[in-house]
Amino acid sequence: MALTRFFTTSMILFSLLAIASASIGGYGPNPELEKPKPEYNKGYDKLLPTAMGVQGLIYCKSGHKTTPLPGAVARITCLAADEQGYEMAPFSFLSGPSDEKGYYFATLYPSQVEDNCKLTQCKAFLENSPLKTCNVPTDENTGINGAPVIPYGNLKAKKMQLYSVKPLFYTSQPEPVSNGY
C-alpha cells in the first residue's frame, strides 16, 4: 500500500514538473522577446518627429579680410538607417541662398524623409558660391570634409528642432599643396 501511494505521488509530481518545464520554453509557444534597439547619436534619437532646421554662416576669405558671402548655398548630408539600424543611402538637402550677412537656413520636414528612416551624423558642406572671384571652398571648420551639425535648441512656434554649424569659408585662390619636400 505504501508502495502504491509512493508510486502515485511520484507520477503526479513528475507530470507537474513536465508541464511546468514545457510552459517555460519547452514545447509551448515562445514568449515575445523584446529586440534590442541600436544606439544613435544624441539629438537624432527618434524618427524625424518634427521639422529640422540647420543654420550657419558662409564667408569669403581673401587674405586677412573676411566678408559675408550672399547667395552661397550649403548642403546638409546625413547618414540614414532603417528601424532595425541597417545603413541606407545618405540623405542630403540644400539650404536656401545665404542673405547679405552670409546667413543660411536649411529646412527638412518629416514628409521629405522616407518612412521609418533615422537620420544620424549630419554634416554641412560648402555647395555653391555665386561669386567667380570667391568660389574655392576651404576646409576651415571642415567645410569640404563636412562640418558637424550641432543641436542648438527648439523653435516651438514652428515645431522645429534647430541645429547650428560653425562658419564655412570660400576663398579666391586655392591653397598650395605641400608635397612634403
C-alpha positions, 0 to 999 in steps of 0.5 A: 500500500505504501508502495502504491501511494509512493508510486502515485505521488511520484507520477503526479509530481513528475507530470507537474514538473513536465508541464511546468518545464514545457510552459517555460520554453519547452514545447509551448509557444515562445514568449515575445522577446523584446529586440534590442534597439541600436544606439544613435547619436544624441539629438537624432534619437527618434524618427524625424518627429518634427521639422529640422532646421540647420543654420550657419554662416558662409564667408569669403576669405581673401587674405586677412579680410573676411566678408559675408558671402550672399547667395552661397548655398550649403548642403546638409548630408546625413547618414540614414538607417532603417528601424532595425539600424541597417545603413541606407543611402545618405540623405542630403538637402540644400539650404536656401541662398545665404542673405547679405550677412552670409546667413543660411537656413536649411529646412527638412520636414518629416514628409521629405524623409522616407518612412521609418528612416533615422537620420544620424551624423549630419554634416554641412558642406560648402555647395555653391558660391555665386561669386567667380572671384570667391568660389574655392571652398576651404576646409576651415571648420571642415567645410569640404570634409563636412562640418558637424551639425550641432543641436542648438535648441527648439523653435516651438512656434514652428515645431522645429528642432534647430541645429547650428554649424560653425562658419564655412569659408570660400576663398579666391585662390586655392591653397598650395599643396605641400608635397612634403619636400 
